[in-house]
């Protein structure tokens, strides 16, 4: 039988399941994954991930197949321009490769590519009103 639907396990996985597994795995590996919330800057990634020595990454957690919103992709670009790795994890099987990548990564060097979910590039010029909003928030 030829099927176009993902298998049942992928359909039933929720973002909260991916997030719980992610936090547990990071903690087990010796890191922390703080929930990141902001009253002044929308679109920030879900988690601020810290590993010794002084390794910092931002991770957006999604249900399988869900995409980053345009504002989230814009924030990703801003954080990456500052030198931080920013990834999206949308499946439990992406967690261990992320942890291995962070453990082998040297801050200041490029973060390994191909880790986590694929994130389509954002045509920033297509969002002028969003650029104005973000520039006002970051020029405090």
Buried (B, 14 or more C-beta within 10 A) or exposed (E): EEEEEEEEEEEEBEBEBBBEBBBEBBEEBEBEBEEBEEEEBEBBBBBBBBBEEEBBBBBBBBBBEBBBEBBBBBBBBBBEEEEBBBBBBBBBEBBEBBBEBBEEBEBEEEBBEEBBBEBEEBEBEEBEEBEEBBEEEEEE
